[in-house]
Amino acid sequence: MKQFFLKLAFGRKWRREFYELLADRVDNGIVLREALERVTARLVEHSPHGLRTEALQYILARFDSGQRLGDALGDLIPENERMLVLAGENSGRISANMRMAANASDAVAEIRSKIVKGMSIPVAMVGMIYGFLFWMGASFEPQIAASIPSKNWTGPAAQLKSLAAFCATPWVVVIPLAGVLLVTLLTPAPARTGG
């Protein structure tokens, strides 16, 4: 469970900063181990307590135990970024691949954002259709019930009666609001704010 929270703490913006700082240090001729230690120290200054510090110390401890950087980052970063870091270590182009990992992170976030934006209109239209059906059910059920006793209704007519009964309750407002609240709570803040 702790791994899950460490991964959450090592979010996209923070990973990007980590990759860029590490790439800059390596470009300046600092050995990877020392560069990792300096970047960890710098980032810990900005966030001295909490899960980010634990995540950085976890990475540093794994690296010190003999793992390669990509393996030390392991399950805290997405697999595509981990593969880029490992490829950089194998090819000797660690700084270039760290920058590629930072850009890949941004590209994935942009793709997700476009998918969500693209899906929002169809989802809204389906919601409007359901709203229209609820309104129709609530509006026409009393008129049909006046001509045919509702106890004899079967099939779609019985469904229309149930729909009208539901529309007469407060749940018709509570359920959509609960859905919006649930989506808001389950969607990460950067996805909602564009960050």
N, C-alpha and C positions, 0 to 999 in steps of 0.2 A: 504494500500500500504506500509505503514511503517513496518508492521509486516513482509512483504515479505523481505524487506531489512535487518531487524533485524535477520531473519532466515538465510539469506545469510551470514551475518557477523559472525554468530555462526556456522561456518563450522566444518567439520569432525575433522581436526587436533586440532582446538581450543576446540571443545567439549571433545576430548580425554584428553587434558591437564586439562580441567576443572574437568572432572570426577576423574582423578587420583589425582589431588591436593586435591579435596574434600574428597576422600576416605582416603588419607594419614592423613588428619587432624582428621577425625572421628576415625580412627584406633589409633591415639595418645590420644584419650579420650576427644577431644574437642566436645562440644555440636554442633549439626547440624547447628543451627542458627549462632553461632559464627564462625564455620568452613566456612560456606557460606560467611559470611562477610569478613573473612580473605582472602579467595580465590578470592573474588571479588576485594578486595583492591590490592592483588598481581597482578592480571591480568590487572587491570586498570593502574598500574604502567608501564607495558610494552606497553600499548596502551591507553594513557590518554585521547585521543579524538576519536571521531568517533562512528560508529555503535556498535562496540564490547562493548564499555563502556556503551552505552545505553541499549544494550541487557542484560548485567550483572545487571545494575541498575533496569531494568524492572523485572528481575527474583527476585531480592532481595525485591523489593516493593511488588510483588505478594506474596512472602513467608511471608513477614511481615504482610500482610493483612489477614493471617490465612490459606492460601492455603498450601497444602502439597507440598513438593519439586517437585514431579512428575507433579503436576498440575501447579505449578509456572513455570516450564520449558515449559510445555504445548505445544504450537504450534511452538516453536523455535527448537524443536528436533524431529526426526522421531518417529513415534508411537511405534515401537518396543523398542526403548531406553526408552521412557517414561514409558512403561509398566514394564520394568525391574527396573526402579527407584521406581515406585509405589510399586512393589512387595517387593523390599528391605525395603521400609518404613514400609510396613505392617508386614513383617516377622522380623524386627529388624536387618536385615543384610544389611544395606544401603551401607556400604563400599564395600562389596563383589559384590553387584549388580551394583554399580557404575563402578567397574572394568569390570563386564560382559557387561555393556552398552558400554564401551570403546572398548572392543573386538568385540562386535556385530557390531559396527560402522566400524571397520576395515574389518570384514568378509563381510559385505555388499559391501564395496568398492572393495574388491578383486573379489567378484562374478561379479559385474558390469564390472570390467576390463576384466575378462575372457570372458564374453559375447561379449564385444566389439571386443576383439582380435579374438574370434571365428567367428564373423560375418564379419570381415574385408576381409578375403579371398573370400567368396562367393560374397560379394558386389563388390570387385575388378574384379572378373571373369565376373559378369554380366555387369559391365562397359566395360570390354574388348570386350564382345560379341556385345554390342551396338556400340562400336567404329568400330568393324569389319563390322557391318551392314552399318554404315555410309560410311565407305571406299568403300564397295561393291557398294552401291547406287551411290556414286560419280564416281566410276570407270566405271561401266557398263551402266549408263544412256546415255552417249553420243553415245556409240556403238549401243544401241538399238534404239535411236532416229534417227540414220543414216539410219536404215532400215525401221522403222515404224514411221510415223509422230506422234509427241507427243500430238497433239491436239485430236487424236483418242484414247488415252490411258484411260483405266478405271481400277478400282479395285487396285490390287497390283502394276500394272505398273504406275498408276497415283501417288500412294504413293511413288514409287521409284523416279519419277520425282520431287516430292515435296522434298524428302530427298536430292536429288542431288542439287536442288536449295538452300536448307538450307546449305549444306556443302560448297557451293561456297561463303557464306557470312562470315563475321568475327564472327558472333554469335556462330559458331561451336567451337570457342576457348573461347569466353567470358562466355558462359553459364557454362561449366565445371569449369572454374576458379571461377566464382561467387558461384557455389555449394561448392567448397572447402573452399572458404572464409566464407561462411555461416556456414558450419559445424565447422570450426575453431572458429568462434565467438560464436557459441551457445554451444560448448562443454566447460565445466568448465576447467580451467587451470590445476587443479590437475589430471584430467582424461587424459589430453594430456601429462603431464610431468611425470606421474606415481606416483605423490605425494598424 
